[in-house]
Amino acid sequence: MATPLVLYEEDYNSFWRLAQAPVLWVTAEDSFLLKRFAHRPEDYRRRVACFRQRQEVSVADANHNLHHDQPERLAPLIESFIAG
């Protein structure tokens, strides 16, 4: 993944492991990121596992910009998560 920052996987994984708050991990079923990890699912699961308190949700018919592709599906997920 291109980024202007020089960060390696273990760098951001270590930051993510510090998260204390619950995390809503939303994936878009058609996201290029999921396709990128299709041949290495253990890498993807290792990254997600950094967040101890997480709720994982997948949104159908959406790509990387799922907030544009499916805002009517994403908004209630966020509202419900915040409401606890």
Helices and strands as residue ranges (DSSP letters): H 9-17, E 23-28, H 32-36, H 41-48, E 54-59, H 66-69, H 71-83
